[in-house]
Amino acid sequence: MRVLVACEFSGIVRDAFAAKGHDAWSCDLLPTEVPGNHLRENVLAVLDRGWDLMCCHPPCQHLAVSGARWFKDKKVEQEDALVFVGALFAAPIHKIALENPVSIISTHFRKPDQIIQPWQFGHGETKATCLWLKNLPKLTPTNIVDGREARVHKMPPGKNRWRERSRTLKGIAEAMADQWT
């Protein structure tokens, strides 16, 4: 299966699919953090290259409700971000999963099909993650663990905070690769 992981620089989701034997590629404007199949370009330019499945992780800085206090000053950025989300979901790819935190996507696009937590997939922390799915089943929890640490929420300010907050955790990536292929 040919898998595109849109807006991913970490390689975590890409590598989970590759470990299952799929032709998996990440695509981001940033370079990948780990060696592997990576397209460093605008993902909109590669959507028509014969992918079977796409997992999208569009940037959330203008979408996530955690930044609601700045929404009044972000109207143009929000509209651009929503147009980008719409273009990803309308891609000519049969199976699509779009991932984002709780965000305005729910009111401007549609409600998510599923909201998952890291503790359902082996990570003892909380981080509500919404999934909008097209021709894919909901993820089934694989390893429910104790612990409900709000690690992401408690991260101190810093230049790399956005990078650490945006990572898909390995247990979730492995569930995607196991259950969606």
N, C-alpha and C positions, 0 to 999 in steps of 0.2 A: 504494500500500500504506500502511496506517495502522500506524505504528511507535511503540511506547512504550519509552522508555529510562528504566527505573526506577532510582531512587537515583542520579541524575546531576545535579550542579549546574554542571559545567564546560561542558556543551553540546557537547563534542567528538564524542561518538557521535551525538547528535541531529543535529548539523550535517552529519556525513558522510552520513547517510541523506537529509537535506533536500537536500543538493547533488545527489543522484541523482533528485530530483523526488518524493520520498515525503512524505507528511503525517506528519512526525516530531515527537514531543513528548518532552521530558524531564520528569521528575517527581521532586521532592525536597522535603524540609522546608525546605531552604535556598533562598535566591533563586539564580537562574542568574547565572553570571559574565558571560555575553555575551547580548545581546538575541536572542530567538528564542522559539519556542513552548515554554512552560514552565508546568507546573502545580505550584504551591507548596502541596502537601498530602501527606497520607499516601497512598502509592501503592496501598495495599489498597482505598482508596475509589474508585479509577478503573479497576480491572482489568476491569470488565464493560462497557466503553464501545466495544466493537466493534473492538478492535485485531487486526491480522493477525500481528504479530510483536512480541515484547518482548525487549529486552536488559536484564538485571537486573544491578546492581552493588551488592548489599546490603553495608552496612557490615561491615567485617571485624575490628573491634577486639576482638570477643569470640570470633571464629572462627579467625583465622589462627594457625598453629603458631609463627609468629615471637614470639607472646606466650605461649608454653606455660608459662613460669615463673610466670605469674599464674593459670593455669587453676584451681588449687585454690580460689581466692577468687572465681571467676566462675561458679559452677554455675548460678545463676538467670539471669544475663545470657546465658550460653551457650544455655540451654534456650529462652529467649525469642528469641534470634537464629536458632536452628534452626527454631523454629515459623514465624518470618517467612520464612525460606528455603523451607520447605515450602509456605507459602501462595502465594509467588510462583510456584513451579514447578507448583502445582496450578491456577493461574489458567485461566480459560476462554479461552485464547489458543492458537491452533494451533501457532505456532512460538515457541519460547522458548530463549534462551541465558542461562544464569546464569554470571556471572564472579566469581571470587574467587581470592585467592592460595591456596597450599597451606594447607589448613585442616581442621578437624574435620568439615566437610561430607562429606568422603570416607569417614569412618568411621560417621557417624550417618545419612547419606542414601544415598549411593552414590559409587563412584569417579567421577572426572571422565571425560568422553568424550575430552578432549584437554587437553594442557598445552602452551602456546605461550610463546615468548620474544619480546621486542621486536626482537632482532637478526634475526628471521625476517621482519620487516615494515619494515625500513629504519631502525631505531634501534639504534645500536651499544652496547647495554647488556643486562644480564640482569635479569629479573624474572619468575620462573616464574608464569604465570597459568593457572589451571585454568578449563576451560569444561565445564559440564554442558549438554547439548543435547537439545532435544525437537523432533523433526521438522525438524532442520537438519543440513547436512553439516559435517564438520570443516573448519576453515579451512585453506586451502592457503597456504603462505608466498609472499609476493609480492616480497620484496626482501631476500635474505639478505646481510647486510653484516658486515664485519670489526668487531672491537671487542667486548669483553665486559665493559664497565665496570659495576660494581655500584652505579650512581648512587643508586638508591633506598635500598639497604642502607646506604650511606655518608652519608646525609643527617644533618646534625647535629640534635640536639634543638632544638625550638622550637615556638612556638604554631601555626605553619602546616605543620608537618611532615606531619601526617595528610592535609592537603589535597593537598599535592604528591605524596605517595605513592599517593593513591587515583586519580589521573588515568589514564584510558585514553589511550595514545599515539595520535597521529593516524594512523600507518600501520596500526595494528590496527583502528581505527575505520573507516578506508576499506576495509580488507579485509572487514570485517563487512558494510558497505553494498554492496560489489560482489558478494560471494559469497552473501549470504543473501536477496537480493531478486530 
